Every structure is written in C-alpha cells, then in structure tokens.
C-alpha cells in the first residue's frame, strides 16, 4: 500500500531526503514497520518530485528504489528546498509500470496516495464523470491512485487545497467500502496530508518539516498522527485537525 513523505526546509539533495535516516524512505521500501496489512514490501516502483523556478519536476521508475543507480547518480546531484517521495506496493490487479508510480505532477502540484480505493473503478465512476473527458482520456495509468489525482486536479480548480482534499475523501468514502486514503499534496511551499487507516507522522524542527508514512529516524520530536486526521504543514507551523 506504499509509503511516502514530503519535506520542506533548507536545500538538500533529493537523494538525501529519500535515503537519510535509519528508517528512511529507501529502507521502508524493503523493511516498512507499519503497513497495517497493506503488503510487506514496497518494491513496485518509486518516484520523487522536487520544485524549481518552473514548478514541480519528477523522476519515476517501476524498478525498486534500491536497484536504481540514478538515486545516487542523478538525484544525488539534484537539490531542492521541497521534495515529495514515494515507494510503491501495487494493489493486486493494478499494473506495475512507471506511469503508475507516484508522485503525479502538474504545474506546481505533486501528489501521492498511500492506500487503496476498494471497488475500483466503479467506486470512482461518479466522481470521474465530473472531470473533463479529455483529461480522463489522458489518465496517467489505469489505477485508483492515478484516477484520484485526475479528480483532485479538477477539484483544485474549484477549492483551496485543504478543501479539495477533504471533498475528495468525503466523496470517495461515500462510494467505496472503507477506502484507505493517506493522501499527500504539495505545491512546494506547503504540505497537505490525510491519515485514513494508514500511519502518518510529522517532524517539525523549526527550519524544516517532514510528513511521512513512518518516522525516518529516531528523533524524539516525531509526532504520530491519529487516524482520520488532516495536517497542513510548513516549517515552524503544523496544523492538525480532525478529518470529520
């Protein structure tokens, strides 16, 4: 069911964000600690997004993150003040291919989904019908996560980021039986995330903030979020509210 993280703070290499810490996202790809029945490893691809003056950039690969030399060779030479990373455990029946790997990006936005929409694709049919047909025809991959991204992108035209995510979660919960919806969205300045069934933690050091499926190291300042919470985070500012 995947693991993901978002980082905002002092400039670091993208590789460092993905690999730093004894329980880094890199380590979580083969030894996650809190998958809650959503698989055992995250070996079905990975991706990272970062921001420059032109918006969100990304690198994705259907290979396990530990087998791709570009993590060190390319992402190690790329630095940013904002990074969103994900490692994937594909839901049974969904394709293992680059286009299915998060983060999904468009303009200034990057998005990741840790979870599953049960009843896919029927459960998202009504929501998808509200998206312009040309965008549905360009769906990045035939997966629930990619569909959530296309639907969310449409909602972002109508609402601010927090409202768009809350509307998306509420609507999906009306049509899918107990979906798992840990969503992570960023514009490179703010992190927006939900905890719905899966684990989520936040580390705010004052000059940086990290939102992650699991703590990446032993820093005592990590805060574990309760289920059904929503977080809006920037360095020095973390707002956690009840999703309901």
MIVO-576152 format. One record per residue: residue in one letter; x negated, y negated, z negated of N, C-alpha, C in turn. Coordinates in nm, 2 decimals, decimal comma, always signed. Example, Ala and Ser with C-alpha at 12.3 -4.5 7.8 and 13.67 -1.06 7.14 Angstrom:
<atoms>
("A" (-1,32 +0,57 -0,78) (-1,23 +0,45 -0,78) (-1,32 +0,33 -0,78));
("S" (-1,28 +0,22 -0,71) (-1,37 +0,11 -0,71) (-1,29 +0,00 -0,79));
</atoms>
This chain:
<atoms>
("X" (-0,08 +0,12 +0,00) (+0,00 +0,00 +0,00) (-0,09 -0,13 +0,00));
("X" (-0,22 -0,11 +0,02) (-0,30 -0,23 +0,04) (-0,35 -0,30 -0,09));
("X" (-0,45 -0,38 -0,07) (-0,50 -0,47 -0,18) (-0,53 -0,60 -0,11));
("X" (-0,51 -0,71 -0,17) (-0,55 -0,84 -0,11) (-0,60 -0,94 -0,21));
("X" (-0,66 -1,05 -0,17) (-0,70 -1,15 -0,25) (-0,71 -1,29 -0,18));
("X" (-0,69 -1,39 -0,25) (-0,71 -1,53 -0,20) (-0,81 -1,61 -0,29));
("X" (-0,89 -1,68 -0,23) (-0,99 -1,76 -0,30) (-0,99 -1,90 -0,25));
("X" (-1,00 -2,00 -0,35) (-1,02 -2,14 -0,32) (-1,12 -2,19 -0,42));
("X" (-1,22 -2,26 -0,36) (-1,33 -2,32 -0,45) (-1,45 -2,36 -0,38));
("X" (-1,56 -2,36 -0,45) (-1,69 -2,40 -0,39) (-1,72 -2,31 -0,27));
("X" (-1,79 -2,37 -0,17) (-1,82 -2,29 -0,05) (-1,90 -2,17 -0,08));
("X" (-1,85 -2,05 -0,02) (-1,92 -1,93 -0,04) (-1,91 -1,86 +0,10));
("X" (-2,00 -1,76 +0,12) (-1,99 -1,67 +0,24) (-1,86 -1,59 +0,22));
("X" (-1,80 -1,57 +0,34) (-1,68 -1,48 +0,34) (-1,71 -1,34 +0,28));
("X" (-1,83 -1,29 +0,32) (-1,87 -1,16 +0,27) (-1,88 -1,16 +0,12));
("X" (-1,93 -1,27 +0,06) (-1,94 -1,27 -0,09) (-1,81 -1,26 -0,15));
("X" (-1,71 -1,33 -0,10) (-1,57 -1,33 -0,16) (-1,52 -1,19 -0,15));
("X" (-1,55 -1,11 -0,05) (-1,50 -0,98 -0,03) (-1,57 -0,87 -0,11));
("X" (-1,70 -0,90 -0,14) (-1,78 -0,79 -0,20) (-1,84 -0,82 -0,34));
("X" (-1,82 -0,94 -0,39) (-1,88 -0,98 -0,52) (-1,80 -0,92 -0,63));
("X" (-1,86 -0,86 -0,73) (-1,79 -0,81 -0,85) (-1,79 -0,66 -0,85));
("X" (-1,79 -0,60 -0,97) (-1,79 -0,45 -0,98) (-1,67 -0,39 -0,93));
("X" (-1,56 -0,47 -0,92) (-1,43 -0,42 -0,87) (-1,38 -0,51 -0,75));
("X" (-1,48 -0,54 -0,67) (-1,45 -0,63 -0,55) (-1,34 -0,57 -0,46));
("X" (-1,29 -0,65 -0,37) (-1,20 -0,60 -0,27) (-1,27 -0,49 -0,19));
("X" (-1,40 -0,50 -0,17) (-1,47 -0,40 -0,10) (-1,46 -0,27 -0,18));
("X" (-1,48 -0,27 -0,31) (-1,48 -0,15 -0,39) (-1,33 -0,10 -0,40));
("X" (-1,24 -0,19 -0,40) (-1,09 -0,15 -0,41) (-1,05 -0,07 -0,28));
("X" (-1,13 -0,08 -0,18) (-1,09 -0,01 -0,05) (-1,10 +0,14 -0,08));
("X" (-1,20 +0,19 -0,16) (-1,21 +0,33 -0,18) (-1,18 +0,37 -0,33));
("X" (-1,18 +0,27 -0,42) (-1,16 +0,31 -0,56) (-1,06 +0,20 -0,63));
("X" (-0,94 +0,19 -0,58) (-0,85 +0,09 -0,64) (-0,81 +0,15 -0,78));
("X" (-0,77 +0,06 -0,87) (-0,74 +0,10 -1,01) (-0,59 +0,11 -1,04));
("X" (-0,51 +0,03 -0,96) (-0,37 +0,02 -0,99) (-0,28 +0,02 -0,87));
("X" (-0,27 +0,13 -0,80) (-0,20 +0,14 -0,68) (-0,05 +0,17 -0,70));
("X" (-0,02 +0,22 -0,82) (+0,12 +0,24 -0,86) (+0,20 +0,33 -0,76));
("X" (+0,13 +0,44 -0,73) (+0,20 +0,54 -0,64) (+0,20 +0,50 -0,49));
("X" (+0,13 +0,39 -0,46) (+0,12 +0,35 -0,32) (+0,00 +0,39 -0,24));
("X" (-0,04 +0,52 -0,26) (-0,16 +0,57 -0,20) (-0,27 +0,58 -0,29));
("X" (-0,39 +0,62 -0,24) (-0,51 +0,64 -0,33) (-0,63 +0,56 -0,28));
("X" (-0,64 +0,54 -0,15) (-0,75 +0,45 -0,10) (-0,69 +0,36 +0,01));
("X" (-0,77 +0,26 +0,05) (-0,73 +0,16 +0,14) (-0,83 +0,16 +0,26));
("X" (-0,82 +0,26 +0,34) (-0,92 +0,29 +0,45) (-0,86 +0,27 +0,59));
("X" (-0,74 +0,21 +0,60) (-0,68 +0,19 +0,73) (-0,70 +0,06 +0,79));
("X" (-0,82 +0,00 +0,77) (-0,85 -0,13 +0,82) (-0,86 -0,24 +0,72));
("X" (-0,90 -0,36 +0,76) (-0,92 -0,47 +0,67) (-0,92 -0,60 +0,75));
("X" (-0,92 -0,71 +0,68) (-0,93 -0,83 +0,75) (-0,97 -0,95 +0,66));
("X" (-1,01 -1,06 +0,71) (-1,04 -1,17 +0,63) (-1,00 -1,30 +0,71));
("X" (-0,95 -1,40 +0,65) (-0,92 -1,53 +0,71) (-1,00 -1,63 +0,63));
("X" (-1,04 -1,73 +0,70) (-1,10 -1,85 +0,64) (-1,07 -1,97 +0,71));
("X" (-1,10 -2,09 +0,66) (-1,05 -2,21 +0,72) (-1,17 -2,30 +0,76));
("X" (-1,16 -2,37 +0,88) (-1,25 -2,47 +0,92) (-1,16 -2,59 +0,96));
("X" (-1,22 -2,69 +1,02) (-1,15 -2,81 +1,06) (-1,04 -2,78 +1,16));
("X" (-1,04 -2,67 +1,23) (-0,94 -2,64 +1,33) (-0,83 -2,55 +1,28));
("X" (-0,84 -2,51 +1,15) (-0,73 -2,42 +1,09) (-0,79 -2,29 +1,05));
("X" (-0,70 -2,19 +1,04) (-0,74 -2,06 +1,00) (-0,81 -1,98 +1,11));
("X" (-0,92 -1,92 +1,07) (-0,99 -1,82 +1,16) (-0,98 -1,69 +1,09));
("X" (-1,00 -1,58 +1,17) (-0,99 -1,45 +1,11) (-1,08 -1,34 +1,18));
("X" (-1,11 -1,24 +1,11) (-1,17 -1,12 +1,16) (-1,10 -1,00 +1,10));
("X" (-1,06 -0,91 +1,19) (-0,99 -0,79 +1,15) (-1,04 -0,67 +1,23));
("X" (-1,03 -0,55 +1,16) (-1,08 -0,43 +1,22) (-1,00 -0,31 +1,16));
("X" (-0,97 -0,22 +1,24) (-0,90 -0,10 +1,20) (-0,99 +0,00 +1,13));
("X" (-1,12 -0,02 +1,13) (-1,21 +0,06 +1,05) (-1,20 +0,03 +0,90));
("X" (-1,24 +0,13 +0,82) (-1,26 +0,10 +0,68) (-1,36 -0,01 +0,66));
("X" (-1,34 -0,10 +0,56) (-1,43 -0,21 +0,54) (-1,57 -0,17 +0,52));
("X" (-1,59 -0,05 +0,45) (-1,73 -0,01 +0,42) (-1,80 +0,04 +0,54));
("X" (-1,74 +0,06 +0,65) (-1,81 +0,12 +0,77) (-1,84 +0,01 +0,87));
("X" (-1,80 -0,11 +0,85) (-1,82 -0,22 +0,95) (-1,94 -0,30 +0,91));
("X" (-2,05 -0,30 +0,99) (-2,17 -0,38 +0,96) (-2,14 -0,53 +0,97));
("X" (-2,03 -0,57 +1,04) (-2,00 -0,71 +1,06) (-1,97 -0,78 +0,92));
("X" (-1,93 -0,70 +0,82) (-1,90 -0,76 +0,69) (-2,03 -0,83 +0,64));
("X" (-2,14 -0,77 +0,65) (-2,27 -0,83 +0,61) (-2,33 -0,92 +0,72));
("X" (-2,33 -0,87 +0,84) (-2,40 -0,94 +0,95) (-2,33 -1,07 +1,00));
("X" (-2,19 -1,06 +1,01) (-2,12 -1,17 +1,06) (-2,05 -1,25 +0,95));
("X" (-1,98 -1,19 +0,86) (-1,91 -1,26 +0,75) (-2,00 -1,31 +0,65));
("X" (-2,12 -1,25 +0,64) (-2,22 -1,30 +0,55) (-2,28 -1,43 +0,59));
("X" (-2,27 -1,46 +0,72) (-2,32 -1,58 +0,78) (-2,21 -1,69 +0,80));
("X" (-2,09 -1,66 +0,75) (-1,98 -1,75 +0,77) (-1,94 -1,79 +0,63));
("X" (-1,93 -1,92 +0,61) (-1,90 -1,97 +0,48) (-1,78 -2,06 +0,48));
("X" (-1,71 -2,07 +0,37) (-1,58 -2,14 +0,36) (-1,55 -2,17 +0,22));
("X" (-1,46 -2,27 +0,20) (-1,41 -2,30 +0,07) (-1,27 -2,23 +0,04));
("X" (-1,22 -2,16 +0,14) (-1,09 -2,09 +0,13) (-1,10 -1,96 +0,21));
("X" (-1,07 -1,85 +0,14) (-1,07 -1,72 +0,20) (-0,95 -1,64 +0,16));
("X" (-0,90 -1,56 +0,25) (-0,79 -1,46 +0,22) (-0,83 -1,33 +0,28));
("X" (-0,84 -1,23 +0,20) (-0,89 -1,10 +0,25) (-0,79 -0,99 +0,21));
("X" (-0,79 -0,88 +0,29) (-0,70 -0,77 +0,27) (-0,77 -0,64 +0,31));
("X" (-0,74 -0,53 +0,24) (-0,78 -0,39 +0,29) (-0,65 -0,31 +0,29));
("X" (-0,63 -0,23 +0,39) (-0,50 -0,17 +0,42) (-0,49 -0,02 +0,40));
("X" (-0,38 +0,02 +0,34) (-0,34 +0,16 +0,33) (-0,21 +0,17 +0,41));
("X" (-0,21 +0,22 +0,53) (-0,10 +0,22 +0,62) (+0,02 +0,30 +0,56));
("X" (+0,14 +0,25 +0,57) (+0,26 +0,33 +0,54) (+0,27 +0,44 +0,64));
("X" (+0,31 +0,56 +0,59) (+0,33 +0,67 +0,68) (+0,42 +0,64 +0,80));
("X" (+0,38 +0,66 +0,92) (+0,46 +0,63 +1,04) (+0,43 +0,50 +1,10));
("X" (+0,35 +0,42 +1,04) (+0,31 +0,29 +1,10) (+0,17 +0,30 +1,16));
("X" (+0,14 +0,24 +1,26) (+0,01 +0,25 +1,34) (-0,11 +0,20 +1,26));
("X" (-0,22 +0,27 +1,28) (-0,35 +0,22 +1,23) (-0,42 +0,16 +1,35));
("X" (-0,42 +0,03 +1,36) (-0,48 -0,04 +1,47) (-0,51 -0,18 +1,42));
("X" (-0,60 -0,25 +1,49) (-0,64 -0,38 +1,45) (-0,53 -0,48 +1,43));
("X" (-0,43 -0,48 +1,53) (-0,33 -0,58 +1,52) (-0,23 -0,56 +1,40));
("X" (-0,24 -0,45 +1,34) (-0,16 -0,42 +1,22) (-0,22 -0,47 +1,09));
("X" (-0,35 -0,51 +1,10) (-0,42 -0,54 +0,98) (-0,40 -0,69 +0,94));
("X" (-0,38 -0,71 +0,81) (-0,37 -0,85 +0,76) (-0,52 -0,90 +0,74));
("X" (-0,53 -1,03 +0,73) (-0,43 -1,14 +0,73) (-0,38 -1,17 +0,87));
("X" (-0,25 -1,20 +0,88) (-0,19 -1,26 +1,00) (-0,21 -1,41 +1,00));
("X" (-0,25 -1,47 +1,10) (-0,27 -1,61 +1,10) (-0,20 -1,69 +1,21));
("X" (-0,18 -1,82 +1,19) (-0,12 -1,90 +1,29) (-0,14 -2,05 +1,25));
("X" (-0,21 -2,12 +1,32) (-0,24 -2,26 +1,29) (-0,32 -2,27 +1,16));
("X" (-0,26 -2,33 +1,06) (-0,32 -2,34 +0,93) (-0,28 -2,23 +0,83));
("X" (-0,20 -2,14 +0,87) (-0,14 -2,04 +0,78) (-0,21 -1,91 +0,79));
("X" (-0,23 -1,84 +0,68) (-0,27 -1,70 +0,68) (-0,19 -1,62 +0,58));
("X" (-0,15 -1,50 +0,61) (-0,05 -1,42 +0,53) (-0,09 -1,28 +0,52));
("X" (-0,06 -1,22 +0,40) (-0,09 -1,08 +0,38) (+0,03 -1,02 +0,30));
("X" (+0,06 -0,89 +0,32) (+0,16 -0,82 +0,25) (+0,11 -0,70 +0,19));
("X" (+0,12 -0,68 +0,06) (+0,08 -0,56 -0,01) (+0,21 -0,49 -0,06));
("X" (+0,25 -0,39 +0,01) (+0,38 -0,32 -0,02) (+0,44 -0,25 +0,09));
("X" (+0,58 -0,24 +0,09) (+0,65 -0,17 +0,19) (+0,79 -0,21 +0,19));
("X" (+0,85 -0,22 +0,31) (+0,99 -0,25 +0,32) (+1,06 -0,12 +0,36));
("X" (+1,13 -0,06 +0,26) (+1,19 +0,07 +0,28) (+1,31 +0,04 +0,37));
("X" (+1,34 +0,14 +0,46) (+1,44 +0,12 +0,56) (+1,41 +0,05 +0,68));
("X" (+1,27 +0,02 +0,69) (+1,22 -0,05 +0,82) (+1,25 +0,04 +0,94));
("X" (+1,29 -0,01 +1,05) (+1,31 -0,15 +1,08) (+1,45 -0,20 +1,06));
("X" (+1,54 -0,11 +1,03) (+1,68 -0,16 +1,02) (+1,70 -0,26 +0,91));
("X" (+1,62 -0,25 +0,80) (+1,64 -0,34 +0,69) (+1,60 -0,48 +0,72));
("X" (+1,52 -0,50 +0,83) (+1,48 -0,64 +0,86) (+1,56 -0,69 +0,99));
("X" (+1,65 -0,61 +1,04) (+1,72 -0,64 +1,16) (+1,79 -0,78 +1,16));
("X" (+1,87 -0,80 +1,05) (+1,95 -0,92 +1,04) (+1,85 -1,05 +1,03));
("X" (+1,75 -1,04 +0,95) (+1,66 -1,15 +0,93) (+1,59 -1,17 +1,07));
("X" (+1,55 -1,06 +1,13) (+1,48 -1,08 +1,26) (+1,56 -1,14 +1,37));
("X" (+1,69 -1,12 +1,36) (+1,78 -1,18 +1,46) (+1,78 -1,33 +1,45));
("X" (+1,73 -1,39 +1,35) (+1,73 -1,54 +1,33) (+1,60 -1,60 +1,39));
("X" (+1,51 -1,51 +1,43) (+1,38 -1,56 +1,49) (+1,40 -1,57 +1,64));
("X" (+1,34 -1,68 +1,70) (+1,35 -1,69 +1,84) (+1,30 -1,56 +1,91));
("X" (+1,38 -1,51 +2,01) (+1,35 -1,39 +2,08) (+1,21 -1,38 +2,14));
("X" (+1,15 -1,49 +2,18) (+1,02 -1,49 +2,24) (+0,92 -1,45 +2,14));
("X" (+0,94 -1,49 +2,01) (+0,85 -1,46 +1,90) (+0,86 -1,32 +1,86));
("X" (+0,98 -1,26 +1,86) (+0,99 -1,12 +1,83) (+0,93 -1,04 +1,94));
("X" (+0,93 -1,08 +2,07) (+0,87 -1,00 +2,17) (+0,72 -1,01 +2,16));
("X" (+0,67 -1,10 +2,09) (+0,52 -1,11 +2,06) (+0,48 -1,07 +1,93));
("X" (+0,56 -0,98 +1,86) (+0,53 -0,93 +1,73) (+0,39 -0,87 +1,73));
("X" (+0,31 -0,91 +1,64) (+0,17 -0,86 +1,64) (+0,15 -0,71 +1,64));
("X" (+0,24 -0,64 +1,57) (+0,23 -0,49 +1,56) (+0,37 -0,44 +1,51));
("X" (+0,40 -0,32 +1,55) (+0,53 -0,26 +1,51) (+0,52 -0,21 +1,36));
("X" (+0,51 -0,30 +1,27) (+0,50 -0,27 +1,13) (+0,59 -0,37 +1,05));
("X" (+0,63 -0,33 +0,92) (+0,71 -0,41 +0,84) (+0,63 -0,54 +0,80));
("X" (+0,50 -0,53 +0,78) (+0,42 -0,65 +0,74) (+0,42 -0,75 +0,85));
("X" (+0,40 -0,71 +0,97) (+0,39 -0,80 +1,09) (+0,53 -0,87 +1,11));
("X" (+0,64 -0,79 +1,09) (+0,77 -0,85 +1,10) (+0,80 -0,95 +0,99));
("X" (+0,75 -0,92 +0,87) (+0,77 -1,01 +0,76) (+0,70 -1,15 +0,80));
("X" (+0,58 -1,13 +0,86) (+0,51 -1,25 +0,89) (+0,58 -1,34 +1,00));
("X" (+0,63 -1,27 +1,10) (+0,71 -1,35 +1,20) (+0,83 -1,41 +1,14));
("X" (+0,90 -1,34 +1,05) (+1,02 -1,40 +0,99) (+0,98 -1,52 +0,90));
("X" (+0,87 -1,50 +0,82) (+0,82 -1,60 +0,73) (+0,78 -1,73 +0,81));
("X" (+0,71 -1,71 +0,92) (+0,67 -1,82 +1,00) (+0,79 -1,90 +1,05));
("X" (+0,90 -1,84 +1,07) (+1,02 -1,91 +1,11) (+1,08 -1,98 +0,99));
("X" (+1,08 -1,92 +0,88) (+1,13 -1,99 +0,75) (+1,04 -2,11 +0,71));
("X" (+0,92 -2,10 +0,75) (+0,83 -2,22 +0,71) (+0,86 -2,34 +0,79));
("X" (+0,94 -2,33 +0,90) (+0,98 -2,44 +0,97) (+1,10 -2,51 +0,91));
("X" (+1,16 -2,44 +0,81) (+1,29 -2,49 +0,75) (+1,26 -2,52 +0,60));
("X" (+1,16 -2,46 +0,54) (+1,14 -2,48 +0,40) (+1,00 -2,51 +0,36));
("X" (+0,97 -2,56 +0,24) (+0,84 -2,56 +0,19) (+0,79 -2,42 +0,16));
("X" (+0,66 -2,40 +0,15) (+0,60 -2,26 +0,14) (+0,67 -2,18 +0,03));
("X" (+0,68 -2,24 -0,09) (+0,74 -2,16 -0,20) (+0,88 -2,12 -0,17));
("X" (+0,96 -2,21 -0,13) (+1,10 -2,18 -0,10) (+1,11 -2,08 +0,02));
("X" (+1,02 -2,09 +0,12) (+1,03 -1,99 +0,23) (+1,00 -1,85 +0,18));
("X" (+0,90 -1,84 +0,09) (+0,87 -1,70 +0,04) (+0,98 -1,65 -0,05));
("X" (+1,04 -1,74 -0,13) (+1,14 -1,69 -0,22) (+1,27 -1,65 -0,14));
("X" (+1,30 -1,73 -0,04) (+1,41 -1,69 +0,05) (+1,38 -1,56 +0,12));
("X" (+1,26 -1,54 +0,17) (+1,23 -1,41 +0,23) (+1,24 -1,30 +0,14));
("X" (+1,19 -1,31 +0,02) (+1,20 -1,20 -0,08) (+1,35 -1,17 -0,11));
("X" (+1,42 -1,27 -0,14) (+1,56 -1,25 -0,17) (+1,64 -1,18 -0,06));
("X" (+1,62 -1,23 +0,06) (+1,69 -1,17 +0,17) (+1,65 -1,02 +0,20));
("X" (+1,52 -0,99 +0,19) (+1,47 -0,86 +0,21) (+1,53 -0,76 +0,10));
("X" (+1,54 -0,81 -0,02) (+1,59 -0,73 -0,13) (+1,74 -0,70 -0,12));
("X" (+1,81 -0,78 -0,04) (+1,95 -0,76 -0,01) (+1,97 -0,64 +0,09));
("X" (+1,87 -0,61 +0,17) (+1,89 -0,52 +0,27) (+1,80 -0,39 +0,26));
("X" (+1,70 -0,40 +0,18) (+1,60 -0,29 +0,16) (+1,61 -0,23 +0,02));
("X" (+1,62 -0,10 +0,00) (+1,62 -0,04 -0,14) (+1,49 -0,05 -0,21));
("X" (+1,48 -0,14 -0,31) (+1,37 -0,16 -0,39) (+1,24 -0,18 -0,31));
("X" (+1,23 -0,28 -0,23) (+1,11 -0,30 -0,15) (+0,99 -0,35 -0,24));
("X" (+0,87 -0,32 -0,19) (+0,75 -0,37 -0,27) (+0,70 -0,49 -0,19));
("X" (+0,70 -0,60 -0,26) (+0,68 -0,73 -0,18) (+0,58 -0,82 -0,26));
("X" (+0,46 -0,77 -0,27) (+0,35 -0,86 -0,31) (+0,30 -0,94 -0,18));
("X" (+0,34 -1,06 -0,18) (+0,31 -1,14 -0,06) (+0,21 -1,25 -0,10));
("X" (+0,12 -1,28 +0,00) (+0,01 -1,38 -0,03) (+0,00 -1,47 +0,09));
("X" (+0,02 -1,60 +0,07) (+0,02 -1,70 +0,18) (-0,07 -1,82 +0,14));
("X" (-0,14 -1,87 +0,24) (-0,23 -1,99 +0,21) (-0,24 -2,07 +0,33));
("X" (-0,26 -2,20 +0,31) (-0,29 -2,30 +0,41) (-0,43 -2,35 +0,40));
("X" (-0,51 -2,28 +0,32) (-0,65 -2,32 +0,29) (-0,66 -2,42 +0,18));
("X" (-0,55 -2,47 +0,12) (-0,55 -2,57 +0,01) (-0,48 -2,51 -0,11));
("X" (-0,38 -2,43 -0,09) (-0,30 -2,37 -0,20) (-0,28 -2,23 -0,17));
("X" (-0,27 -2,15 -0,28) (-0,24 -2,01 -0,27) (-0,09 -1,99 -0,32));
("X" (-0,01 -1,92 -0,25) (+0,12 -1,88 -0,29) (+0,13 -1,73 -0,29));
("X" (+0,18 -1,67 -0,40) (+0,18 -1,53 -0,41) (+0,30 -1,48 -0,50));
("X" (+0,35 -1,36 -0,46) (+0,45 -1,30 -0,54) (+0,41 -1,16 -0,59));
("X" (+0,46 -1,12 -0,71) (+0,44 -0,99 -0,76) (+0,57 -0,92 -0,77));
("X" (+0,59 -0,83 -0,68) (+0,72 -0,75 -0,68) (+0,68 -0,60 -0,67));
("X" (+0,67 -0,54 -0,78) (+0,64 -0,40 -0,80) (+0,49 -0,38 -0,81));
("X" (+0,41 -0,43 -0,73) (+0,26 -0,41 -0,73) (+0,19 -0,51 -0,83));
("X" (+0,07 -0,47 -0,86) (-0,01 -0,55 -0,96) (-0,06 -0,68 -0,89));
("X" (-0,08 -0,78 -0,98) (-0,13 -0,91 -0,93) (-0,20 -0,98 -1,05));
("X" (-0,32 -1,04 -1,03) (-0,39 -1,11 -1,13) (-0,44 -1,24 -1,08));
("X" (-0,47 -1,34 -1,17) (-0,52 -1,47 -1,13) (-0,64 -1,50 -1,22));
("X" (-0,74 -1,56 -1,16) (-0,86 -1,61 -1,23) (-0,88 -1,76 -1,19));
("X" (-0,86 -1,85 -1,29) (-0,89 -1,99 -1,27) (-1,01 -2,03 -1,35));
("X" (-1,12 -2,07 -1,29) (-1,24 -2,11 -1,36) (-1,25 -2,26 -1,37));
("X" (-1,15 -2,33 -1,32) (-1,16 -2,48 -1,32) (-1,20 -2,53 -1,19));
("X" (-1,31 -2,49 -1,13) (-1,35 -2,53 -1,00) (-1,31 -2,44 -0,89));
("X" (-1,26 -2,32 -0,93) (-1,22 -2,22 -0,83) (-1,10 -2,14 -0,88));
("X" (-1,02 -2,08 -0,79) (-0,91 -2,00 -0,83) (-0,91 -1,88 -0,74));
("X" (-0,88 -1,76 -0,80) (-0,87 -1,64 -0,72) (-0,74 -1,57 -0,76));
("X" (-0,66 -1,53 -0,66) (-0,54 -1,45 -0,68) (-0,57 -1,32 -0,61));
("X" (-0,56 -1,21 -0,69) (-0,60 -1,08 -0,64) (-0,51 -0,96 -0,69));
("X" (-0,50 -0,86 -0,61) (-0,42 -0,74 -0,65) (-0,47 -0,69 -0,78));
("X" (-0,61 -0,69 -0,79) (-0,67 -0,64 -0,92) (-0,79 -0,74 -0,95));
("X" (-0,82 -0,76 -1,08) (-0,94 -0,83 -1,11) (-1,06 -0,78 -1,04));
("X" (-1,14 -0,87 -0,99) (-1,26 -0,82 -0,91) (-1,38 -0,80 -1,00));
("X" (-1,38 -0,85 -1,13) (-1,49 -0,83 -1,22) (-1,44 -0,83 -1,36));
("X" (-1,53 -0,83 -1,46) (-1,49 -0,83 -1,60) (-1,47 -0,96 -1,67));
("X" (-1,45 -1,07 -1,59) (-1,43 -1,20 -1,65) (-1,31 -1,19 -1,74));
("X" (-1,32 -1,23 -1,87) (-1,21 -1,23 -1,96) (-1,10 -1,33 -1,93));
("X" (-1,12 -1,42 -1,84) (-1,02 -1,52 -1,80) (-0,92 -1,47 -1,70));
("X" (-0,94 -1,35 -1,65) (-0,84 -1,30 -1,56) (-0,70 -1,29 -1,63));
("X" (-0,60 -1,33 -1,57) (-0,46 -1,32 -1,62) (-0,38 -1,23 -1,54));
("X" (-0,33 -1,12 -1,60) (-0,24 -1,02 -1,53) (-0,10 -1,08 -1,53));
("X" (-0,04 -1,08 -1,41) (+0,10 -1,13 -1,40) (+0,20 -1,02 -1,41));
("X" (+0,31 -1,06 -1,48) (+0,42 -0,97 -1,49) (+0,49 -0,94 -1,36));
("X" (+0,56 -0,83 -1,35) (+0,64 -0,80 -1,23) (+0,75 -0,91 -1,21));
("X" (+0,78 -0,94 -1,09) (+0,88 -1,03 -1,05) (+0,84 -1,18 -1,09));
("X" (+0,72 -1,21 -1,07) (+0,67 -1,35 -1,09) (+0,62 -1,41 -0,96));
("X" (+0,61 -1,54 -0,96) (+0,56 -1,61 -0,84) (+0,46 -1,71 -0,89));
("X" (+0,35 -1,72 -0,82) (+0,24 -1,81 -0,86) (+0,20 -1,90 -0,74));
("X" (+0,18 -2,03 -0,78) (+0,13 -2,13 -0,69) (+0,00 -2,17 -0,76));
("X" (-0,11 -2,16 -0,68) (-0,25 -2,18 -0,75) (-0,34 -2,27 -0,66));
("X" (-0,41 -2,36 -0,73) (-0,52 -2,44 -0,68) (-0,62 -2,44 -0,79));
("X" (-0,74 -2,47 -0,75) (-0,85 -2,48 -0,86) (-0,80 -2,58 -0,97));
("X" (-0,80 -2,53 -1,09) (-0,76 -2,61 -1,21) (-0,61 -2,62 -1,23));
("X" (-0,53 -2,55 -1,15) (-0,39 -2,56 -1,16) (-0,33 -2,42 -1,12));
("X" (-0,27 -2,35 -1,21) (-0,20 -2,23 -1,18) (-0,06 -2,24 -1,24));
("X" (+0,04 -2,23 -1,16) (+0,18 -2,24 -1,20) (+0,25 -2,10 -1,17));
("X" (+0,29 -2,04 -1,28) (+0,35 -1,90 -1,28) (+0,50 -1,92 -1,32));
("X" (+0,59 -1,87 -1,24) (+0,73 -1,88 -1,27) (+0,80 -1,75 -1,24));
("X" (+0,92 -1,74 -1,30) (+1,00 -1,62 -1,28) (+1,06 -1,62 -1,14));
("X" (+1,04 -1,50 -1,07) (+1,09 -1,50 -0,94) (+1,24 -1,50 -0,93));
("X" (+1,31 -1,46 -1,04) (+1,45 -1,46 -1,04) (+1,51 -1,59 -1,09));
</atoms>
